[in-house]
């Protein structure tokens, strides 16, 4: 097969490309230039799309003896990921930019261009697995190493995208083995630290970054009864579950800390309360998609058992879900067996059955059923 290897400049993508070469595929490496600031360099282990990363990707391809290219996707990245991130925060939601990047850049724009150029598949260093069933349909599953499993951020992939996706690290038991393999192959990235945080906010100061792009206006901090407790510099800088930075000034009557329960951008208020009020057991998701073939319940609207995960490395909780169709809109309704804390609108709800990823939806509402009545 003719394979396009997406080279981030890290150890995972380098080893994934090496394994694709070993498998006898015709491999070409490509690094995506996503930033319009070419002078940006890595700060510690933050970020993933810097000049340093581009050079590391080039060195890895040279070592593997495969062609290397850099493709400029900066305009598409700004529109589909960065601008979306700002718009979601402005609407009072907490987005996941990595999900949007996988959905709209790595497995939409990149795959679209790869197929147009005659490639059969895109290879990445994600820890996840594509399984073909006896009936011939494709499913997305967790990787062998649950500690490094990245199936959550791939929950946005469609059946067609899975058909052209290759994840050579799927069955690797640990990241240490990947680093050891990279060292044996003479890849200079063998000991390179993992990237983390949001790549386009390399210093990790999300609030400061947003303050430069969203007009911040002072507003009220309220308790659940509507009493004013203090003020904030701008509701957009807060997220559900946040404890630090409230600056209320006086403790709660019971002396316990308070957390952000709700962000209301329309009236620029932040609602706070005790930790137990963060627990939710009913979630609705908008813009749902199936990772592979949908379950039969998609057509019937019947309930089905699943596990819900709302963070990349969060613990899945048992739940039941159903597809709801009203007035032309499709939503997922979930009832959780165990309450989850700190679930915010805008986060991604990924559903599992065992190791299989069923699909995902963007959280629209998250409530405690008992408290809502």
C-alpha positions in Angstrom: 0.0 0.0 0.0 1.0 3.6 -0.5 1.0 5.1 3.0 1.2 8.7 4.1 2.8 8.9 7.6 1.8 11.9 9.6 5.0 12.9 11.4 4.5 15.1 14.4 8.2 15.1 15.3 7.6 12.8 18.3 8.7 9.3 19.1 5.3 7.7 18.5 4.8 8.9 14.9 8.5 8.1 14.1 8.2 4.5 15.3 4.8 4.1 13.6 6.3 5.2 10.3 9.2 2.8 10.8 6.8 -0.1 11.3 4.9 0.8 8.2 8.2 0.7 6.3 9.0 -2.7 7.8 5.6 -4.0 6.7 6.6 -3.4 3.1 4.4 -0.3 2.4 5.6 2.6 0.2 5.8 5.3 2.9 6.0 9.0 2.6 6.4 11.3 5.6 4.6 14.6 6.0 4.7 17.2 8.8 1.8 19.5 9.1 2.7 23.2 9.6 -0.2 24.4 11.7 1.2 27.6 13.1 1.6 31.0 11.3 4.4 31.8 13.7 7.3 29.9 12.3 9.6 31.2 15.0 7.7 29.4 17.7 9.9 26.9 19.6 8.9 24.3 22.1 8.7 25.5 25.7 9.7 22.5 27.9 7.5 19.7 26.8 4.6 21.8 25.8 3.2 22.0 22.3 3.6 19.6 19.4 3.8 21.7 16.2 7.0 23.8 16.4 10.1 24.3 14.2 11.9 21.9 16.5 9.2 19.3 15.8 9.5 19.8 12.1 13.2 19.3 12.2 12.8 16.2 14.3 10.3 14.7 11.8 12.7 15.4 8.9 15.6 13.7 10.8 13.4 10.6 11.5 12.4 10.4 7.8 16.1 10.7 6.7 16.9 7.8 9.1 14.1 5.7 7.7 15.1 6.5 4.1 11.7 7.8 3.1 10.7 11.1 1.4 9.7 14.0 3.7 7.4 16.9 3.0 5.9 19.8 5.0 2.3 20.7 4.2 1.0 24.1 5.2 -2.4 23.6 6.9 -2.1 26.7 9.0 -5.1 28.5 7.5 -7.4 25.5 7.9 -6.1 24.9 11.4 -6.9 28.5 12.4 -10.4 28.3 11.0 -11.4 24.8 12.1 -9.5 24.5 15.4 -8.3 27.8 16.9 -11.3 29.9 15.9 -13.7 27.2 17.0 -11.9 27.1 20.3 -12.4 30.8 20.8 -16.1 30.6 19.7 -16.9 27.8 22.1 -15.4 29.6 25.1 -17.3 32.7 24.1 -20.5 30.7 24.2 -19.7 29.4 27.7 -18.6 25.9 26.6 -15.4 24.0 27.3 -14.1 22.6 23.9 -11.5 19.9 23.3 -9.2 21.3 20.5 -7.4 17.9 20.0 -10.8 16.3 19.1 -11.4 19.1 16.5 -7.9 18.7 15.1 -8.3 15.0 14.6 -11.8 15.5 13.2 -11.1 18.3 10.8 -7.4 18.3 10.1 -5.6 15.0 10.6 -8.5 12.8 9.5 -10.4 15.1 7.2 -8.2 17.7 5.4 -5.1 15.5 5.5 -6.8 12.3 4.6 -8.7 14.0 1.8 -5.5 15.4 0.3 -3.8 12.0 0.8 -6.5 10.1 -1.1 -6.5 12.7 -3.9 -2.8 12.2 -4.3 -3.2 8.4 -4.6 -2.4 7.3 -1.1 -4.3 4.3 0.4 -4.0 5.2 4.1 -2.8 7.7 6.6 -0.5 6.3 9.3 -0.2 8.0 12.7 1.3 7.3 16.1 -2.0 7.1 18.0 -2.5 4.3 20.5 -5.7 2.8 19.2 -6.8 -0.2 17.1 -8.9 -0.7 14.0 -10.6 -4.1 13.9 -12.4 -5.6 10.9 -15.3 -7.8 12.0 -16.4 -11.1 10.4 -19.1 -9.2 8.5 -16.4 -6.9 7.1 -17.3 -3.7 9.0 -14.6 -1.7 10.8 -14.6 -0.9 14.5 -12.3 1.4 16.5 -11.0 -0.2 19.8 -8.8 0.8 22.7 -5.0 0.1 22.4 -3.3 -2.6 24.3 -1.7 -0.1 26.7 -4.7 1.5 28.5 -2.4 4.0 30.2 -1.5 5.4 26.7 -4.8 4.6 25.0 -5.8 7.5 22.7 -9.1 6.0 21.3 -11.0 8.8 23.1 -9.6 11.6 20.9 -10.2 9.4 17.8 -13.9 8.9 18.7 -14.8 11.4 15.9 -13.6 9.1 13.1 -16.2 7.9 10.7 -16.4 4.4 9.0 -14.9 5.8 5.8 -12.0 7.4 7.7 -11.3 4.2 9.6 -11.1 2.4 6.3 -8.0 4.6 5.5 -6.4 4.8 8.9 -3.4 2.9 10.1 -2.3 2.8 13.8 0.9 0.6 14.0 1.3 1.1 17.7 -2.1 -0.5 18.6 -0.7 -3.7 20.2 2.4 -2.3 21.8 2.2 -3.1 25.6 3.9 0.1 26.8 5.4 3.5 25.7 8.8 2.4 27.2 9.0 -0.3 24.5 8.3 2.3 21.8 11.2 4.4 23.2 13.4 1.4 23.3 12.6 0.5 19.7 13.3 4.1 18.6 16.7 4.0 20.3 17.5 0.6 18.6 16.6 2.2 15.2 18.8 5.1 15.9 16.0 7.7 15.9 17.0 10.9 17.7 13.6 11.4 19.2 13.8 8.2 21.3 14.1 10.2 24.6 12.1 13.2 23.5 9.5 14.2 26.1 5.8 13.8 25.3 3.9 16.9 24.3 1.0 18.1 26.4 -1.3 21.1 26.8 -2.8 23.0 23.9 -0.3 23.3 21.0 -1.4 26.8 20.1 -1.1 28.0 23.7 2.5 26.8 24.3 2.9 28.6 27.7 -0.2 26.9 29.0 -1.9 30.2 30.1 -5.3 29.6 28.5 -7.0 32.4 30.5 -4.4 35.0 29.3 -4.6 33.7 25.8 -8.4 34.0 25.7 -8.3 37.4 27.3 -6.5 38.7 24.1 -9.2 37.3 21.8 -12.5 37.6 23.8 -13.7 40.8 25.3 -13.7 40.3 29.0 -16.2 42.3 31.1 -16.5 42.3 34.9 -19.5 40.3 36.2 -21.0 38.7 39.2 -20.2 35.5 41.0 -23.4 34.0 42.4 -24.3 31.1 44.7 -27.0 28.7 43.7 -29.6 30.9 45.4 -28.7 33.9 43.3 -26.8 35.7 46.0 -23.9 37.8 44.9 -20.6 36.6 46.4 -18.1 38.7 44.4 -17.0 39.6 41.0 -14.9 38.2 38.2 -12.9 39.7 35.3 -14.9 37.8 32.6 -17.1 34.7 32.6 -15.5 33.3 29.5 -12.3 32.6 31.4 -14.0 30.1 33.7 -14.9 26.4 33.3 -17.2 24.0 35.2 -15.3 22.3 38.0 -12.8 25.1 38.5 -11.8 26.0 42.0 -8.8 28.3 41.8 -9.0 31.9 40.7 -12.5 32.6 42.1 -11.3 35.3 44.5 -14.6 35.4 46.4 -12.9 36.8 49.4 -14.9 35.1 52.2 -15.4 31.4 52.9 -18.7 29.6 52.5 -20.9 29.3 55.7 -19.8 25.7 56.2 -16.1 26.6 55.5 -15.8 24.3 52.5 -14.3 25.3 49.2 -16.6 26.3 46.3 -16.4 25.3 42.7 -17.7 26.7 39.4 -21.0 25.0 38.7 -22.2 27.0 35.7 -20.9 29.6 33.3 -23.6 32.0 31.9 -22.1 34.0 29.1 -25.3 35.7 28.2 -25.5 37.6 31.5 -21.8 37.3 32.2 -22.2 35.5 35.5 -20.5 32.5 37.2 -22.4 30.3 39.6 -20.5 28.5 42.3 -21.3 25.9 45.0 -20.0 22.9 46.9 -18.2 20.1 45.3 -21.0 17.6 45.6 -23.2 19.8 43.3 -20.8 19.1 40.5 -22.1 15.5 40.3 -24.2 14.9 37.2 -26.1 11.8 36.1 -27.9 12.9 33.0 -26.2 14.1 29.9 -27.4 15.1 26.4 -25.0 15.3 23.4 -25.4 17.1 20.1 -23.7 16.5 16.7 -23.3 12.8 17.4 -21.4 10.5 15.1 -20.7 6.7 15.1 -17.1 5.4 14.9 -17.9 2.7 12.3 -21.2 1.1 11.8 -24.0 2.4 14.1 -25.7 0.1 16.6 -29.2 -1.2 15.6 -30.6 1.0 18.3 -29.7 4.0 16.2 -32.8 3.3 14.1 -35.2 2.1 16.8 -34.4 4.7 19.5 -34.2 1.9 22.1 -31.8 2.2 25.1 -28.5 0.5 24.9 -25.8 -0.2 27.6 -22.5 1.5 27.3 -19.7 3.3 29.2 -19.2 7.1 29.0 -15.8 8.8 29.0 -15.6 12.6 29.0 -11.8 13.2 29.2 -8.9 11.8 27.3 -7.6 9.8 30.3 -10.7 9.8 32.4 -12.3 6.7 33.9 -15.3 5.4 31.9 -18.5 5.1 33.9 -21.4 2.7 33.1 -24.4 4.3 31.5 -27.3 3.7 29.1 -28.0 5.8 26.1 -30.5 6.2 23.3 -30.7 8.2 20.1 -33.4 10.9 20.1 -34.8 12.5 17.0 -36.9 15.6 17.3 -37.7 18.3 14.8 -35.0 17.1 12.5 -32.3 17.3 15.2 -30.4 14.2 16.4 -29.2 14.0 20.0 -27.9 11.4 22.4 -29.5 11.0 25.8 -27.4 9.4 28.5 -28.3 8.3 32.0 -25.3 7.5 34.2 -25.2 4.7 36.7 -22.5 6.6 38.7 -22.5 10.4 38.9 -19.6 12.3 37.3 -18.1 15.5 38.5 -17.0 18.5 36.6 -18.8 17.7 33.3 -19.1 20.8 31.2 -21.0 21.7 28.1 -18.6 21.6 25.1 -16.7 18.6 26.3 -16.8 15.4 24.2 -18.8 12.4 25.4 -17.3 9.2 23.9 -19.2 6.0 24.3 -17.7 2.5 24.6 -18.9 -1.1 24.7 -16.0 -3.0 26.2 -12.9 -1.9 24.3 -14.9 -0.8 21.3 -15.5 2.9 20.6 -19.1 3.4 19.6 -18.9 7.1 18.8 -19.1 10.6 20.2 -21.2 13.7 20.8 -20.6 17.2 22.1 -22.1 17.7 25.5 -24.9 20.1 25.4 -26.4 19.7 28.9 -25.2 17.9 32.0 -27.4 17.9 35.1 -28.2 16.0 38.3 -31.7 14.5 37.7 -32.7 14.8 41.4 -31.6 18.4 41.7 -33.3 19.4 38.4 -36.7 18.3 39.6 
